[in-house]
Every structure is written in C-alpha cells, then in structure tokens.
Amino acid sequence: GPVLKLMQQVGPALQFRVAPEKREALGKDIQGDIKKYADETVPMLRERAVKLAPSIVGPLLEERFSEEELKQLVAFLESPVQKKLAQLNVDIQKGMSEKLVADTRGAIEPKYKAMEASVTQRVTQAISASATPPAKPASK
C-alpha cells in the first residue's frame, strides 16, 4: 500500500517536472530502490506470515467449525461447509494482515522510510536539475 501511494505521488512529478531526457534513468533508479525494498521486506513478511498463520487460522477454525465439519474440509467434499470456509477466509486474511502489520511494523517502517527518502531525493534532484537553466558561456 505505501509503495503504491509513493509511486502515485512520484509519477506526476516525473512526468511534468523532470526533463524528458532524465526521466528514463531516474525511473530506472527508482525501480531499483523499490526492488531493493521489496527484496528486503517480502521474504521477511512471507516468513512471518507462515509463522503467524497457525495462531490465527487454528483458533478461528476451532471456534467456528465442529470436528465433523473439519473432517469434511480435509476430505474436500462438496458441502455447505465449503461455503462457510469461504466466508471465514475473509476473517483469516483480515486477522493475518492486522497481525502481520503490527508484528513487522518496526522492521518494515525504517526500510520504507529509507526507500521513500531515496526516491524523494532522486526526484527532487532531477526536478532541481531540470529547473536550472543551462549556464551561459562567459562573454569575452
């Protein structure tokens, strides 16, 4: 979410405030920053989600399904239980998302802020360079 928001803010600045000849290189630099951020954070989020899943999924399943219903789920039989599970998936995803964000915020936020600062600095420099008229040769 925050990366998408940042890109929505950067896009117009690149398009309208950076010299055309500098846009492509700056875009590639920004993509590099975002890739680095993703490479650092996605594996951590995935690993943490796998660790958190049993503590979220298990209790919700035990709370909302009987032993017989759980047997039906394991066997993947066609039944109203599958519809009930589909509705539960919304709560599972919500619980996982909330817990994952809370659990990883301290580790993710500094990385996001560093990436955001790098992108902002690159865009600001490009805008400044684009706004500065070329120097005139000294008159003789």
Phi, psi and omega in degrees: 000307181297325180294317178299317179298317179298316180295325177294329179281323184285323184310305180297325179296317177298314186294317190252346187239354180250137180304138183308321182290347181255348185299312185297313180297317179295319177301318179294321177298316180295318176301322177298317178298317182292320178297317178300315178301313180295317180299327180278326189261324184299312179299322179295316179295318180298313180299316181293322178298318179297322179288325182281332187309310182300326181286341179263310187291311183305304180300322179294319177296313180298324182289324190252354181230145175278171178299320179296319178297321178296322176298320178295321178297314180301319181281353180053041177283152174285122181195168175297342180298324180296323177295320179296320178296319179300320178293324180291329181304327177299314180293323178297311180298318179297313179298317178297314182299312181298315182292319180296316179297313180297320185286332185249358184307315182299325180275327185278319186303314179298323178293318178296315181297322178295316179295317179298317180296318179297315179296315180299317180297316180298315181294316180299316178297318180294320179295315180298317180294325180287330183277340182278120179292151179298146180293140178274144177297147180295138179279147183263000000 
